[in-house]
């Protein structure tokens, strides 16, 4: 098929009204191209955020329905000052200046320090051939003569030291520089691949900006593959639109992006406990035996998960119980809840042929169609390689039908659903909203997860709304949580799971997990242990695979180590839940790549083998059995959690890491809220709460989310002239203990202006003790 490129060449006219500028642009193309103009529109949301849109078929504009954006969340309106000089229009917001070439089209964005983003108009090789496609599109000839716009996009200049992040959960190199990425959902069949479940057309640059491509069509990025001087972004559509977010910090960009595309609600507290699963528990007896063993072995756990076998053979996904294998499911779930276990059920959005559910869906038009009006039936769409059709989530009646199936299960006692799949929409499928699979393929998991997430909230209460989702697109972070699909059972699979999670964290996904131990096959004992250490200090934690993933399956040593890290997780639940609240308020992820907090340190820019939990815990997973782990520590001071040794930042340190040790560091100057670990997550503020204070230069502060009071408070301490002053606002806990590690010599302790009494024994409320260099105060 013959393809021809057309390029925006100049501005013929423009109109400025309030916060919007509309350009009519001349177009260069082949000699026989139809002579016309293309409109380009700039709409400023605030002084650092705007939307850019190029329309090549403006006569047939289609309104965007999804994803849903909140333009009002970005801030107040902006006064745009426009001036013409040197053949260009300068649009100034007070923070940014957008410069548009009029006589000859050009486009760049400047801040007070210079150019932040610039369209690349020309990038010639030694033969004079251009290696970049500037703003414009590509036409395809149909049957030798008619032409249709097949794609649109632009080129952009690359700085020599510029780094790129995001584009969803990508398992390839953390820095996207030098990669070509196609944002199109595809089953990766493992994590050692460039295919991805969560393609989100949003990337961030170390130059200080975020770039959201506003589309649901396929997006292709070249971050310097064809030429190290240029990048391109191309959309398989006749419209090219993007939203530009200026930070300049990555944290501010993520805040803006999630304000615009939606922030997650804080997940329920129990969801931060351990989830135990495999593919799969095949009977009620087996499930209850797992529950018994977990409690016997004193492994903290809150959620048990059933994969496909909870439904009858060849009936996934009808959402009907197999009561032969799971008799009296309501009674089973009630008994599990009495023991403080919640039940999660697996599903996918494909309904198998030959079932009553399929007949009902086909008769009522609940399925995606093949263009002839028939349900689009495909082989290998349902678990067990059965034939089936996809639920059409653009049909309100189909959504209600799917919700009703979930309501019945929720009312029986189910707590949450694992919303698997969502990546299989064919390009030629037709939806009830009139759109084809070409535009719905990427959006489908958004609609699928939204329907299930909303149903859980409608039945169990909004504060209990949750899914365990696999695929995602722009805005999917509003429906937490997400896990990283099916990683290989290997050291590389473990590392890829971390890279994918860190990538997702910079793409708006605040809560993510992965299959502890890898998915297919049986991990070695040592691989399982190392993966469990990492997994139990991710934002959420689930053991899962095709073979047993319970820790006792890997020997006594593995069981002991797993128990230690699971108890550490439950000890840190007040800290984890605090950052869950912060994520809900700010959009900042719970698990963070170091570059998000230390963007000004070039040594963090490509670092993807360690991470931060919140701001105060640095975790360095070990990707070998027995080793010395080299850990880069950013600026400041850091204290090793296990042996208490202090290290200065901005250096790489070698840490002995026998199998039982995964290096974890606490930031000096921090306050970590903690509690005694329990067998399951207890709701509300714990009766006994403690704060671990690590001073830096005699001071520390930290945040704590008081669940019972629904308040995010600050705890601080400072040593001055031999006196320790603590500021601890009133909390809902009955007993509050503060431990200051490595305390300098002090003669008195003052809490909110009230002096405590010194004691030599165990402190009672209102007393403090100096115990082996650490000060413990009971408030």
C-alpha positions, 0 to 999 in steps of 0.5 A: 500500500502506497504511503505519503507523508504530509507535513505542517509547514506554516501558519496561515492565520491564528486566533487567540481567545482567553486560554486557547489559541487556534492556528490554521496551518498550511500543509506540504505534501506530494504534488497531487495532494489536496490543498487544504489547511489543518487546524492546530489548537493550544489550550492552556489549563494553567501556567505549566500545563496545556493541551496540543491538538492537530486535526487532519480531518476536522470536518468529522471530529469525534468527541473523546469519551474515555479516559475521563480527565479532570481539567479543573484539578490542575489549578486556576485559569491562566492569562496568556500573553501573546506577542509576535517577533522575529516571525514567531508567536510567543505565548507566555504564561508566567512560567512557560513560553510556547514559541510557534513559528509562523512563516515557517512552522516550528514549535518549542517550549521554554522555561526561565533557563532555556528550551525544555521541549522542541520539535525536531524539524530536520535530522539529516544523515550524510546522504541528506536523507531525513531521519525524523518525521516532523509534525504531520501525518501519513496518508495511505492510498486505497485502491490506487487513488483515494487517500486516508489519514493513517497516522499522525505525530511529531518529532522532537529533539533529544538532549545528549544527556536526556533520560526518559521514563514511563510509558506504562509497565515496561520490562525493558531498560528503566531509561527508555532512551534508545528504545522503540516502544509500541503502546499496544496491549499484548500478552508478554508471555513472561517479563523478559520481553518488550511486550507489555500488559500496561501500556500507558502513553505517558512519558517523563523526561529529565528535562522537566516535562511529562507528555501524555498522548491523548488517544486510545489508538496505538502509539509508537515511540522512538526514543532515539533508536533511528537517530540519537539526536531525535525522537518521534511519537506516532499515533495510528489515528487522524488526530494527534493530541497531547497534554504537556505537564511542566514540573520541572521535578518528576514528583510535580509532574506525577502529581499533575498527571494524576490530578488530571487523569485521576488518583486512586482511593486509598485501598482497604487496609487489609489489602496490605496484608499478605495474599496467598495463592497459586494456580490453583487451589482445586477444592474447599478442603485444599483451601482450608488446609492452606488456611490452617497451615498459615495460622499454625506456622504463624505466617501473617496472612489476610487474603486467600485467592482462588484461580480458575478452579472455583468454576466448573470445568470448561465454564470459565468465565461464567462466574458460577461456583463449582459446588462439587469442588467447593460445596456450600461456598457461603459457609466456607467464606463465612468460616474463613472470615471468622478466622480473618481471611478474605477470599479473592476470586479469579476472572477474565472478561471472556465467556465460553461458548456452550454455556448458559451465560454465553447464550444469554449474552449472545441473545441480548447483545452483550458481546463485542461483535465481528462486524456482521452483528454476530458475537466475535468468537475466538479460540483460546480466549477462555481458561483451558483454551476454550472458545468464547466472546468478550463482554462489551463494556461500552454497552450499559446493559452488558455492564449491568449484566456483568455487575449483577454476576459480581453482586451475587458473589459479593453478597455471598461473601467474596471480597475482591476479584483478580481481573485477569486478561483484557489485552485480546480485543481484535482490531476489526471488532465492533463495539456498541459505541460504534468504535472498532477494536483499533480504538478500543483495544487499549481502552478495554481493560480500563472499562473492564476494571472500572466495572468490577471495581465499581461493583465491589464498592457498590456492594461492600462500600466505597472504602472496600473497593478494590481489584487485582488487575493486570492490564491498564491504560491512561487513568487505570490507576483510579482502580487499584491495585495492579500486579505485573502479570506472569514473570519468568521463574528466574533471577531475570524474571525477578529483576524484570518484575522490579523494573516493570513496577518502577516503570508503572510507578512513574506512569501513575500506578501507585499500588503494584505487586508481582508473583512472588516466586515467578509464575510458571514452574518451580523456583529454587529455594534460594530464588523463592527466598530472595523474591519473597524478601523483595515481594514482602516489601513491595506496596502489596504482596502476593505469592502465586505460581503454577506450583506451590508458593507457600513458604513451607514448600521450600524448606525450613530455612525458607519458612523461617526467612519468609516469616521474618519478612512477613512479620516485618511487613506487618510491623511496618503496616502503619508506615505502609498505610500512611504512604497509601494515604499520601498516594491517594492525596498526591498520586505519588506512588508508594514504591518509588525509583530513586530518581523520583526523589533524587532527580538531581543525582545523575547516579539515580537516573538509570538505577532500577535494581533498588527502590524506595518505599515511601521516602524513608526506606531504601530496599536493595533486593538481592538477585543471587543466592549468597553474595555481597550486595553493592548498594548505592545510597543517595545523599544524606545519611542511612542506617542499615536496618539489620545491624544498625550501622550508619553510612554517608550517602552519595556512595556505593557500599558493599553489604554482606547479604547471606540468604537471610539478609536483604539490605534495607536502609532507613533514612536518617532524619526520619520517623517510622510509625510501627506496631507489633506484628499480628496474624492479620491486619487489624482495622483502625489505629492500633492500641499500641503504636510506636515511632522509630526515630532516626536523627540526622544532625539532632533532628527528625520528622515523619508523617503518620496517617491516623486512620481512626481520626482520618488525619495525616499528622506530622511527628518530629523530634529535636535534640538541643542543648541536652534536651530532647523535644518531641512534637506528637499531636493527639493520636487515637492509639491508647499507648504511644511509644517513641524510640530514638536510636543512637540518641546523644546524651540528654538530660530531659525529654519534653513532649509538646511542652510537658516534661517526662520523668526519667526512669531506670526500668521499663517506662510507664506513660509519662516516663522515659529511659536511656536503654543501650544508647537508644531513648525510649519514651512512653507518652 
